[in-house]
Amino acid sequence: MDQMITHIKSWIYTAAEQIKESFDEDLQVETKSSRKDLVTSLDKQTQEYLTRQILNYDPNAKIMGEENGRDHLTDLSGRVFIIDPIDGTMNFVLEHENFCIMMAVYEDGVPQLGFVYDVMKDEFLWGGKKVGVFRNEQQIKAPKDLGMREGLVGMNTSLYKKNAYNCQKIGDHAMGVRMTGCAGKELIGIILGHRNGYISNLAPWDYAPGCVLLDALGMKFSALDGEPLKLDGRELFIAGTPTAYDEMRAIIANTAI
């Protein structure tokens, strides 16, 4: 596992340097499901680079990734790598910051390792249950188990705007609501105690890497209805400190899911 960690961190750091070098180039930007759902040539290139490194290291690995037709797996047996080459693509395109490279490793459906790298901040959260959780090279402990009234909640803009599942009421209970447009940064926020909770509509590559780290630290997460996440398609997602998670779920339970 130590060898795998060393390799993955090296791949992600290399991919990050390639991304930063691209800022002086003209990116090819396309849309997917809507004008706000962006993908760039660099998203695809970064995923291809990471895919090549994974298969050179483990030719039998299965790979799920956001781009290049790898967005679905029917079989999670064996070793599975889940990749988000650029999480927060709109931020990457318009801000040149507030985006992450993310990867998770599962073995026979069981989470083993998670990696979330905030490229421009040079903040790397990585680890798992067997090795602990690290911020760059320093091991960290779980944040305080604070309730909603004692901190900030990250949220999907659309869910909050439409007050879906009482999201505005959840925001009223918290100290405030933040919307970064990057699941990786929101999950880093929970891990470091900057957020007490997060609600959004996410795909497996958005949540899997961060959830490995949340699980290792005793944080709580699930689908919005409290059921386990399926790693299959988009899901309404909730995570937080144990206390904040339970409080958010109690408010959500007042509506039909």
N, C-alpha and C positions, 0 to 999 in steps of 0.2 A: 504493500500500500504506500509506503514512503516513496518508492521509486515512481509509482503512478502519480503521486502528488507532485513530485519534482518535475515530471514531464509535462503535466497539465499546466502548471504555473508557467513554465517556460513557453509553452505554446500560446497561452493567453497574453503574456507580456509581449511576445513577438507580434501577435495580431494587433495589439494595442499600438505598438510603434508604427505599424503599417497604416493603421487608421489615422493616427496623428499626422503622418506624412502626407495623407491625402487632402488635407485642408487647403493646400495650394493648388489642387487640381479641380477640374470641372467634373462634378459627380453626375452620373446618369440617375435621375430620380423618376420613379414610376409610382403609380397608385395601384392598390390591390382592390379591397372591397369598397373603398370610397376615396374621396379626394384627401381625406385626413389620414388614410391608412397608407403610409409611404413605405417604399422599399428602394434601396439604392444599389448600384452595382457593387458597392463595397460590402453591403450586407451579404450578398451572394458570394463575393470573393472571400470574405472572412470565413464564412461557413465552409466553403470548399477547402480552404487552408486547414482549418481545424479538423475537418473530416479526413483529409489525407494524413495528418499527423496521427489521428486515432487509429486508422486502419493500418498504418505502418507499424504502430505499437502493438495492436491487437487486431489481426485480420478477421477474427471471428466476431468482433463487436457489432452490435446493432446500434444504429444511430437515428435519433429523432431530432429534427431541426426545423426552424421556422421556414427556411427557404429551400429552393432547389428540389421541390417534390418530396422532401423527407418529413413532412408534417404529420405523418400518421404511422403508427406501428400496431399491428394486430397481435403481436406476440412480444411480451416483455420478459421472456425467459432469458437466462444467460446474462451477459454483461451488456448494459444499455447505457449509451451516452446521450444526454439530452442537451442540445446546444441552442442558445440564443446569441447569434453573432453580434448584433447591436440591439440591445434592449433600450427603447426610447429613440427610435429612428427619427421622429420629427424633431426632438431636441437636438439630435446630432446634426441634422440638416440645417435647422434654423438658428441654433444657439452655439453649436460646437462644444457643448458641455451637457452635463446631466444625462449621460447614457452609460450603459454598462455592457461588458462582455460576460456571459454567464454559461456555466456548464454544470451538469449533475451527472453522477455515476450511480447506476442502480445495478444490483445483482439479484437476478430472479425476482424482480419486483420490489426488492428491499433497498431503500436509500442508503448509500454508503458515503459518498463525498459530494460536497457542493462548493462551487466557486462563483463569486460575484465580484467583479472588478469594476470600480468606478474609474474609468480611464483617465479623465482629466484631473481628478482629485488625487490620483495615485493611491486609492484606498482599496485594498484587496481583502475581502472577507472569504475565508475558506476553512474547510475542515469537515468533520462528521462525528458521529457518536463514538467511534473507536479511537479517534485521534484528538478530539477537542476542537474548539473553534478559535480561529486566529484572525486578528486584524493586522495585516501585513505579517510580521514575524512574531508578534506578541499575542500570547494566548489570552482570551478574554472569558469572563464569567457572564452568566445571565444577568440582564438588567433587573432593577427592582420591579416587583410585581405590582405596578401601579394601576389604579382604575382609570376609567375614561376621564373623570373630572380632574385628574392630575396631569394630563398631558394632551398631546396632539394626535389626531386621527388622519391618516392618509386616505384619500378616496378618489374613485373614478368620477370624472367631471359629469358625465351623463347621468350616472346613478344619483348623484347629489342634486343636480339641476332638476331632475324629474321627481325627486323625493321618493325614489323607488325603495321599497322595503324599509321605509321610515329613516332613510339615510340623513335627512335634514335634522330629524330628532336626535339621531346619534351625534351629529355635529354639534347640536345645541348642548348636549351633555358634556362634550369634550371641552378642553380649553380652546380648541380651534381646529379647523380643517385645513389640510394642505393637499395640493394636487400637483405633483411633479411630472406626471406623464411618463414615469419610468418605474416599473414594478421593482426592479433591482434596487433602486435607491430607496424606495419605500420599505422594502424588507431589510435593507441595511439599517434603516432608521429604527425598526423594531429591535433588531439585534443589538444596536448600540444604545438603546434607551431614548432615542430622539422621537420616537413615535410609540404610542401605546396600542395602536390598532391600524388596520388597513382593510379596505373593502374595495373590490374591483371585479372586472370581468376579464379573466386571464386564460391564456393557453398554457399547456404543460411547460413549455420552455420559459414562460414568464415566471412561473411559481416554483418549479421543481428544484432549481439550484438553491434558492433562498430557503425553501422549506426543509431541506436537509439540515441546514444550519439552525433554523428555528427548532426543529425536533431535537437536535443535540443539546440545545439550551433549555429545553422544557417549555418552550412557548407553545401556544395552541393555534391550530389552523384547520380548515375544512372547507367543503362547499358551503354556500350560504345557508343551506337548510340543515347543516350539521353533519351531513353524510361525508364519508371519506372522499377525497379527490380521486378521480378516475384516470388521470393522465391520458385523456382521450377527448380532444376537442376543447372548445372554450367552456369555462365553468365560472359561475359566480363564486367569488373567493372571499374568505374572511380569515384574518389572522390577528394575533395580538398577544399581549401578556395574558396569563390565565384569567386574571380578574377582569380586564377590559374585554377580552373575548366573550366571557360569560355575560357581561353587561350588554354588549352589542347584540348578542344572540337573543337576549331577553326582549330587547326592543324590536328586533326583526320579527320575533314570534308573534307580535301583535298584528302582523299582516299575513296574507296568504302568499306562500312561496310557490 
